[in-house]
Amino acid sequence: MTEIRTPRLRLRRWYDSDLAALADLHTDPRVMRWVDDGALLDLDGTAEAIERWEEEWDDEGFGVFAVELLASGELAGAVGLFVPAFLPETRHEVAIGWRLGSQFWGQGYASEAAQATLEFALQDRGLERVVAVIRVGDTASENVARKLGMALEREVQHPEHGYPLQIHSIDLTEYQG
């Protein structure tokens, strides 16, 4: 089982017991505002998301981690790698993304988990390049991407919903891990 530890976090595969906590996160409009079309996810939608993430682990050898606080064992959110097939410009790329409960914002957890995930992607999984697909206006995510050393590459439109997205990227030659 793939697991990464940072000074404050454990990134791991998903447990059945994570469902309720992640579903609570998915019903917070502040969290979901920047995710896809902003729709909230119920328990069934959350279960489907975890199932998709676990399938990606099995199919690709990477995926979205559950982010757990070492000090308390609380589930803080989800951070990981995925193929952003919804976007023609990136459907052959690997993206990094993060989604933490609002009670965990402003404490550096997203950056800490994303940094560990980026290192995993470039060093452990041997990826040459990683992108981040961020909705325009999501300044917190833009800040995380910047802390990872990612550079804004271009803006595109979401093919289904039409809102603007930024593509940030970093490749192995730029990584300062």
C-alpha positions in Angstrom: 0.0 0.0 0.0 1.3 3.4 -0.9 1.7 5.8 2.0 3.6 9.0 2.4 4.3 10.8 5.7 5.2 14.4 6.1 5.9 16.2 9.4 2.2 16.6 10.0 0.3 14.4 7.6 -0.2 10.9 6.3 -1.2 10.5 2.7 -2.7 7.1 2.1 -5.2 5.1 0.1 -8.9 5.3 1.1 -10.6 3.4 3.9 -14.4 2.7 4.0 -14.4 4.7 7.3 -13.3 7.8 5.3 -16.6 8.1 3.5 -18.6 10.1 6.0 -15.9 12.6 6.7 -15.2 13.2 3.0 -19.0 13.5 2.3 -19.1 16.2 5.0 -16.4 18.1 3.2 -18.2 17.6 -0.1 -21.4 19.3 1.3 -19.5 22.5 2.1 -20.1 25.1 -0.6 -16.9 26.9 0.3 -14.9 23.8 -0.5 -16.8 22.8 -3.6 -17.0 26.3 -5.1 -13.8 25.6 -7.1 -14.4 21.9 -7.9 -15.9 21.2 -11.3 -19.2 23.1 -11.6 -19.4 23.8 -7.9 -22.1 21.2 -7.2 -22.2 19.6 -3.8 -21.8 15.8 -3.5 -23.9 13.6 -1.3 -22.9 10.4 0.2 -23.4 8.4 -3.0 -21.5 11.0 -5.1 -18.6 10.9 -2.6 -18.6 7.1 -2.7 -18.4 7.3 -6.5 -15.5 9.7 -6.3 -13.5 7.5 -4.0 -14.2 4.5 -6.2 -12.9 6.4 -9.3 -9.8 7.5 -7.4 -9.1 3.9 -6.2 -9.6 2.6 -9.8 -7.1 5.1 -11.0 -4.6 3.8 -8.4 -5.2 0.3 -9.8 -5.0 1.3 -13.4 -2.3 4.0 -13.4 -0.2 3.3 -10.3 -1.1 6.8 -8.9 -4.2 8.5 -7.7 -5.8 10.7 -5.1 -4.6 10.2 -1.5 -6.7 10.5 1.6 -5.0 13.2 3.8 -5.0 12.4 7.5 -3.6 14.6 10.3 -0.9 12.6 12.2 -1.7 14.3 15.5 -5.4 13.5 15.5 -6.1 11.0 12.8 -8.7 13.3 11.3 -9.4 13.2 7.6 -8.4 16.6 6.3 -9.2 16.0 2.6 -7.9 14.7 -0.6 -4.7 15.4 -2.5 -3.3 13.5 -5.4 -2.7 12.8 -9.0 -5.2 12.2 -11.8 -5.6 12.3 -15.5 -7.7 15.3 -16.4 -9.5 13.6 -19.3 -12.3 16.2 -19.3 -10.0 18.8 -20.8 -8.7 18.1 -24.3 -5.6 20.2 -23.7 -4.5 18.0 -20.8 -6.1 14.6 -21.4 -2.7 13.0 -21.9 -1.1 14.7 -18.9 -1.0 13.9 -15.2 -2.4 16.6 -12.9 -2.1 17.3 -9.2 -5.1 18.5 -7.3 -6.1 19.2 -3.7 -9.3 19.5 -1.7 -9.3 20.1 2.0 -12.0 20.8 4.5 -12.4 24.5 5.2 -11.5 24.0 8.9 -8.0 23.0 7.7 -7.4 26.0 5.4 -4.7 28.5 6.1 -2.4 26.1 8.0 -0.2 24.9 5.2 -1.7 21.5 4.9 -2.5 21.7 1.2 1.0 22.9 0.3 2.6 20.2 2.5 0.5 17.4 1.0 0.9 18.7 -2.5 4.6 19.0 -2.2 4.9 15.4 -1.0 2.6 14.3 -3.9 4.6 16.2 -6.4 7.8 14.6 -5.2 6.1 11.2 -5.4 5.0 11.9 -9.0 8.4 13.1 -10.2 10.8 10.9 -8.2 8.9 7.7 -7.3 6.6 7.4 -10.3 9.1 8.8 -12.8 6.8 11.3 -14.4 8.6 14.0 -16.4 5.9 16.6 -16.0 2.9 17.5 -13.8 0.2 20.0 -14.4 -2.4 21.7 -12.2 -5.8 22.7 -13.6 -7.1 25.6 -11.6 -10.3 27.7 -12.0 -9.5 31.4 -12.6 -10.2 33.2 -9.3 -9.1 30.4 -7.0 -6.2 32.3 -5.5 -5.6 29.8 -2.7 -4.9 27.1 -5.3 -2.8 29.4 -7.4 -0.7 30.1 -4.3 -0.2 26.3 -3.7 0.8 25.8 -7.3 3.3 28.7 -7.0 4.7 27.2 -3.8 5.2 23.9 -5.7 7.3 25.8 -8.3 4.7 25.5 -11.0 4.5 28.2 -13.6 1.3 29.5 -15.3 1.4 28.0 -18.8 -1.9 29.1 -20.4 -5.6 29.7 -19.9 -8.3 27.6 -21.5 -12.1 27.3 -21.2 -13.8 24.4 -19.5 -15.3 22.5 -22.5 -18.6 21.7 -20.8 -19.2 24.6 -18.4 -17.3 27.4 -20.2 -15.5 29.0 -17.2 -11.8 29.9 -17.6 -9.1 27.6 -16.3 -5.4 28.1 -15.8 -2.9 25.4 -16.6 0.1 25.5 -14.4 3.0 23.1 -15.0 6.4 21.9 -13.7 8.7 19.4 -15.2 11.4 17.3 -13.8 14.2 19.7 -14.9 12.5 22.6 -13.0 11.7 20.6 -9.8 13.6 21.9 -6.7 12.5 19.1 -4.3 
